Amino acid sequence: MHDQQQKTYTLNPLGLVQRGHISYLVATVADYTDILLFALHRFADLQLSASKAKIPADFVLADYVTQGAMQFGSGKPIILEARVAPYLSRILTEAPIAADMTLTLMPDGWYQLTATVFDGWQLQWWILSHSRAIEVLAPAELRQEIIEKLTEAAGLYSKS
């Protein structure tokens, strides 16, 4: 359960990023150096400070995003291989999930998807949200995790 108490922070803004329909402020808090994400829709009030923002000397927003920060995952890249339905291939063509993503038409009319992505809950959430249009082929560990989650979900609907 999330803490519903409003809090006041002095933020050092480092950039704005968007993930799906949610915009985030990338920032540090006060004198701390940990880089955190703050969902903009959760802000109740903003006040401009006369203090100069404290920006880490080596921080580059593009590097932060490229290293997987917005994937909310482990930051470990994996090569995702999957079969995807034609409609999902059209979505992926318009909004690729990786710079190296490829889609290859297969004899059954579906597409072979290959892409280097960051492993984590966000990837699994995306796969599960398209469960009728994607079959994970590799890596084997990810395939097994998806199988287990789908089996457990289907069990909730089975008749006794």
Buried (B, 14 or more C-beta within 10 A) or exposed (E): EEEEEEEEEBBBEBBEBEBEEEEBBBBBBEEEEEBBBBEEEEEEEEEEEEEEEBEEEEBEBEEBBEEBBBBBBEEEBBEBBBBBBEEBBEBBEEEEBBEEBEBEEEEEEBBBBBBEBBBBEBBBEBBBEBEEBBBBBEBEEBBEBBEEBEEEEEEEEEEE
